[in-house]
Amino acid sequence: MEAAEATAVRRSAPAWALGLLPVALLGIAVALLALLGGPGLGERNGVPVEEIAIERTELRPGLIELTIRNDGPDPVEIAQVSVNDAFIPFDGAGETARLGSRALTIGYPWIEGEAYEIVLLTSTGGTVETAIGAATETPDLDLGFFGLMALLGIYVGVIPVSIGMVWLPFVRRVGPGALRVLMAFTIGLLAFLGVDAVLEGIEIAGAGSQAFGGSALVLIGAALAYLGLAAVDAHMRARRRAARSAGAPGMHLALLIAVGIGLHNLGEGLAIGAAYAAGALALGTFLVVGFAIHNTTEGLAIVAPLAEERPPLRRLLLLGLLAGAPAVLGAWIGAAAFSTSVIALLLGVGAGAIVQVIVQIAPSIRDHAGRALTPQNVAGISAGIGVLYVTGLLISV
């Protein structure tokens, strides 16, 4: 009888309460540990572990401003600053807690184009070094600056993608075999973009703060984007099956490709904006032409699935904006709020989205016998990779 009553009580408890029970017990345990002062946890030998990342360097007339973040487990205090082997007074001294950030302002009469070595000396004698390759003043974030970034994003994102979409009439006139090769070419383009995003994200993450995950943020962003886009794809397919009005398969693939390319161009804009803010971007005709040639092929990738479709012009314009306009947003973010962690995460998002799009496109290159990697398709994939590699040589950011 008692066992039956206990079973009835367990069954009467709501499921959410049983699910929160371990969480409540963990909270009680942590609270008791804090009240007792963590007995035994504060005892250790050796000097504090100090890990400092320099997240941003800005140059103003007569000033060098550094933004640092404490990546280590212990508080850190900057005691002295050296510029080119000379100790220089600075503002912003104080203890920085774990994961905290602090701005250091160094009064130094830097000279345009000169190189500088900066060493931060902590209160325990540890050192952190950073370098300025060629000093140049950080631009002010005014309307003119944001207008310039918008114009640059349009030049390297919206216009090239839109020009590439003019290939649509050509795509409609080719036969089924040539269309499969074009889709394979699209897979090659996307594969190159995905690998490029991952490598760039890992490089940027490795050079900045590791407190929030470092290079792992690239993989986290990729996984989240892949799963998110897969969920959106499943939702769109369900709507199309149910209502027969959510768009044809060709438009469906074109939309996914535009989303993937748009997320990649967001990362491209981030790199451009960050380079410009750091004074490492030459705004010249060669750069704009290089990006235009490089990104025009992305427009072909968008219209390739539309060979048998007759979408209205407004949908084509929306696809072009969806793929190219994120370059503008990326340039704004990269120049105004540069963070290695944020950029690594967003580049990972772009890579994950591209992988999911490739998965969606892959069945379309199968021939009547179900073969995907035919000699023609392999040549198309290789050509897509080769085109972006060669045109990428024209770009130096």
Secondary structure, DSSP 4 states (H G I P E B T S, - for coil): -HHHHHHHHHHHS-HHHHHHHHHHHHHHHHHHHHHTT-TTTT---SS----EEEEEEEEETTEEEEEEEE-SSS-EEEEEEEETTEE--EE--SEE-TT-EEEEEEE----TT--EEEEEEETTS-EEEEEESS--PPPP-SHHHHHHHHHHHIIIIIHHHHHHGGGHHHHHHS-HHHHHHHHHHHHHHHHHHHHHHHHHHHHHHHHS--TT-TTHHHHHHHHHHHHHHHHHHHHHHHHHHHHS-S--HHHHHHHHHHHHHHHHHHHHHHHHHHHHHTT-----HHHHHHHHHHHHHHHHHHHGGGTT----HHHHHHHHHHHHTHHHHHHHHHHHS--HHHHHHHHHHHHHHHHHHHHHHGGGG--TTS-SS-HHHHHHHHHHHHHHHHHHTT---
